Amino acid sequence: MFYTGTATVDRRARYGEFTRRGHTVDSDRARVVSGTRDASAACWAETMPPEDELTASVRALGSTALPIGR
C-alpha cells in the first residue's frame, strides 16, 4: 500500500510520486488499484499475473526494476 488517507486521490499520480517514476513503466507487471482499507481511502499495487508477488517496497524505485518474485 502506498497511500491511505481521508481523501480520494489519483492513484496513478500517487504511484508515480511514491516510486519516483511513472505508472506506465510498471503497467505490464503491476496494476495500480484504489479502494478503501479500514474505512480510509487507499491505493496499492498488485502484481500481474497474480502468481507473482512483490518482495520489497516500491518506495523510491526510480530506475530500479520492480522487486517481483514467484
Rosetta constraint file for C-alpha pairs under 8 A:
AtomPair CA 1 CA 42 HARMONIC 7.26 0.50
AtomPair CA 1 CA 43 HARMONIC 5.89 0.50
AtomPair CA 1 CA 44 HARMONIC 4.06 0.50
AtomPair CA 1 CA 45 HARMONIC 6.65 0.50
AtomPair CA 2 CA 14 HARMONIC 7.75 0.50
AtomPair CA 2 CA 15 HARMONIC 7.05 0.50
AtomPair CA 2 CA 18 HARMONIC 6.77 0.50
AtomPair CA 2 CA 42 HARMONIC 7.71 0.50
AtomPair CA 2 CA 43 HARMONIC 5.90 0.50
AtomPair CA 2 CA 44 HARMONIC 5.49 0.50
AtomPair CA 2 CA 45 HARMONIC 7.84 0.50
AtomPair CA 2 CA 59 HARMONIC 7.92 0.50
AtomPair CA 3 CA 14 HARMONIC 7.41 0.50
AtomPair CA 3 CA 41 HARMONIC 7.83 0.50
AtomPair CA 3 CA 42 HARMONIC 5.25 0.50
AtomPair CA 3 CA 43 HARMONIC 5.05 0.50
AtomPair CA 3 CA 44 HARMONIC 6.95 0.50
AtomPair CA 4 CA 37 HARMONIC 7.78 0.50
AtomPair CA 4 CA 40 HARMONIC 6.17 0.50
AtomPair CA 4 CA 41 HARMONIC 5.50 0.50
AtomPair CA 4 CA 42 HARMONIC 4.32 0.50
AtomPair CA 4 CA 43 HARMONIC 6.69 0.50
AtomPair CA 5 CA 40 HARMONIC 5.61 0.50
AtomPair CA 5 CA 41 HARMONIC 5.34 0.50
AtomPair CA 5 CA 42 HARMONIC 6.59 0.50
AtomPair CA 6 CA 40 HARMONIC 5.71 0.50
AtomPair CA 6 CA 41 HARMONIC 5.77 0.50
AtomPair CA 7 CA 41 HARMONIC 6.20 0.50
AtomPair CA 8 CA 41 HARMONIC 5.67 0.50
AtomPair CA 8 CA 42 HARMONIC 7.67 0.50
AtomPair CA 9 CA 14 HARMONIC 7.26 0.50
AtomPair CA 10 CA 14 HARMONIC 6.16 0.50
AtomPair CA 11 CA 15 HARMONIC 6.09 0.50
AtomPair CA 11 CA 32 HARMONIC 6.66 0.50
AtomPair CA 11 CA 33 HARMONIC 6.85 0.50
AtomPair CA 11 CA 34 HARMONIC 6.24 0.50
AtomPair CA 11 CA 43 HARMONIC 5.94 0.50
AtomPair CA 12 CA 16 HARMONIC 6.26 0.50
AtomPair CA 12 CA 22 HARMONIC 7.72 0.50
AtomPair CA 12 CA 23 HARMONIC 5.82 0.50
AtomPair CA 12 CA 32 HARMONIC 6.58 0.50
AtomPair CA 13 CA 17 HARMONIC 6.30 0.50
AtomPair CA 13 CA 22 HARMONIC 7.66 0.50
AtomPair CA 13 CA 23 HARMONIC 7.61 0.50
AtomPair CA 14 CA 18 HARMONIC 6.08 0.50
AtomPair CA 15 CA 19 HARMONIC 5.96 0.50
AtomPair CA 15 CA 20 HARMONIC 7.94 0.50
AtomPair CA 15 CA 21 HARMONIC 7.94 0.50
AtomPair CA 15 CA 22 HARMONIC 7.35 0.50
AtomPair CA 15 CA 23 HARMONIC 6.26 0.50
AtomPair CA 15 CA 32 HARMONIC 7.38 0.50
AtomPair CA 16 CA 20 HARMONIC 5.32 0.50
AtomPair CA 16 CA 21 HARMONIC 4.90 0.50
AtomPair CA 16 CA 22 HARMONIC 4.61 0.50
AtomPair CA 16 CA 23 HARMONIC 5.67 0.50
AtomPair CA 17 CA 21 HARMONIC 7.05 0.50
AtomPair CA 18 CA 58 HARMONIC 7.54 0.50
AtomPair CA 18 CA 59 HARMONIC 5.53 0.50
AtomPair CA 18 CA 60 HARMONIC 6.07 0.50
AtomPair CA 19 CA 58 HARMONIC 5.75 0.50
AtomPair CA 19 CA 59 HARMONIC 4.85 0.50
AtomPair CA 19 CA 60 HARMONIC 4.24 0.50
AtomPair CA 19 CA 61 HARMONIC 4.99 0.50
AtomPair CA 19 CA 62 HARMONIC 6.20 0.50
AtomPair CA 20 CA 59 HARMONIC 7.83 0.50
AtomPair CA 20 CA 60 HARMONIC 5.31 0.50
AtomPair CA 20 CA 61 HARMONIC 6.32 0.50
AtomPair CA 20 CA 62 HARMONIC 5.05 0.50
AtomPair CA 21 CA 25 HARMONIC 7.18 0.50
AtomPair CA 21 CA 61 HARMONIC 7.37 0.50
AtomPair CA 21 CA 62 HARMONIC 5.59 0.50
AtomPair CA 21 CA 63 HARMONIC 7.52 0.50
AtomPair CA 22 CA 26 HARMONIC 7.86 0.50
AtomPair CA 23 CA 27 HARMONIC 6.21 0.50
AtomPair CA 23 CA 32 HARMONIC 7.66 0.50
AtomPair CA 24 CA 28 HARMONIC 7.94 0.50
AtomPair CA 26 CA 30 HARMONIC 5.63 0.50
AtomPair CA 26 CA 31 HARMONIC 7.90 0.50
AtomPair CA 26 CA 66 HARMONIC 7.48 0.50
AtomPair CA 27 CA 31 HARMONIC 6.11 0.50
AtomPair CA 28 CA 48 HARMONIC 7.18 0.50
AtomPair CA 29 CA 47 HARMONIC 5.87 0.50
AtomPair CA 29 CA 48 HARMONIC 5.05 0.50
AtomPair CA 29 CA 49 HARMONIC 7.24 0.50
AtomPair CA 30 CA 45 HARMONIC 6.17 0.50
AtomPair CA 30 CA 46 HARMONIC 5.45 0.50
AtomPair CA 30 CA 47 HARMONIC 4.32 0.50
AtomPair CA 30 CA 48 HARMONIC 5.24 0.50
AtomPair CA 31 CA 45 HARMONIC 5.57 0.50
AtomPair CA 31 CA 46 HARMONIC 5.16 0.50
AtomPair CA 31 CA 47 HARMONIC 6.18 0.50
AtomPair CA 31 CA 48 HARMONIC 6.68 0.50
AtomPair CA 32 CA 43 HARMONIC 7.17 0.50
AtomPair CA 32 CA 44 HARMONIC 5.95 0.50
AtomPair CA 32 CA 45 HARMONIC 4.61 0.50
AtomPair CA 32 CA 46 HARMONIC 6.49 0.50
AtomPair CA 33 CA 43 HARMONIC 5.57 0.50
AtomPair CA 33 CA 44 HARMONIC 5.39 0.50
AtomPair CA 33 CA 45 HARMONIC 5.97 0.50
AtomPair CA 33 CA 46 HARMONIC 7.20 0.50
AtomPair CA 34 CA 41 HARMONIC 7.52 0.50
AtomPair CA 34 CA 42 HARMONIC 5.63 0.50
AtomPair CA 34 CA 43 HARMONIC 4.27 0.50
AtomPair CA 34 CA 44 HARMONIC 6.44 0.50
AtomPair CA 35 CA 41 HARMONIC 6.00 0.50
AtomPair CA 35 CA 42 HARMONIC 5.43 0.50
AtomPair CA 35 CA 43 HARMONIC 6.47 0.50
AtomPair CA 36 CA 40 HARMONIC 5.31 0.50
AtomPair CA 36 CA 41 HARMONIC 4.63 0.50
AtomPair CA 36 CA 42 HARMONIC 5.18 0.50
AtomPair CA 37 CA 41 HARMONIC 6.52 0.50
AtomPair CA 37 CA 42 HARMONIC 6.03 0.50
AtomPair CA 46 CA 50 HARMONIC 7.64 0.50
AtomPair CA 46 CA 53 HARMONIC 7.92 0.50
AtomPair CA 46 CA 54 HARMONIC 7.97 0.50
AtomPair CA 47 CA 51 HARMONIC 7.85 0.50
AtomPair CA 47 CA 52 HARMONIC 5.87 0.50
AtomPair CA 47 CA 53 HARMONIC 5.96 0.50
AtomPair CA 47 CA 54 HARMONIC 6.89 0.50
AtomPair CA 47 CA 68 HARMONIC 7.91 0.50
AtomPair CA 48 CA 52 HARMONIC 6.64 0.50
AtomPair CA 51 CA 70 HARMONIC 6.37 0.50
AtomPair CA 52 CA 68 HARMONIC 6.48 0.50
AtomPair CA 52 CA 69 HARMONIC 5.66 0.50
AtomPair CA 52 CA 70 HARMONIC 4.70 0.50
AtomPair CA 53 CA 68 HARMONIC 5.50 0.50
AtomPair CA 53 CA 69 HARMONIC 5.47 0.50
AtomPair CA 53 CA 70 HARMONIC 6.01 0.50
AtomPair CA 54 CA 66 HARMONIC 7.72 0.50
AtomPair CA 54 CA 67 HARMONIC 5.64 0.50
AtomPair CA 54 CA 68 HARMONIC 4.60 0.50
AtomPair CA 54 CA 69 HARMONIC 6.47 0.50
AtomPair CA 55 CA 67 HARMONIC 5.42 0.50
AtomPair CA 55 CA 68 HARMONIC 5.61 0.50
AtomPair CA 55 CA 69 HARMONIC 6.32 0.50
AtomPair CA 56 CA 67 HARMONIC 5.69 0.50
AtomPair CA 56 CA 68 HARMONIC 7.85 0.50
AtomPair CA 57 CA 67 HARMONIC 7.50 0.50
AtomPair CA 58 CA 66 HARMONIC 6.93 0.50
AtomPair CA 58 CA 67 HARMONIC 7.37 0.50
AtomPair CA 61 CA 65 HARMONIC 7.26 0.50
AtomPair CA 61 CA 66 HARMONIC 7.36 0.50
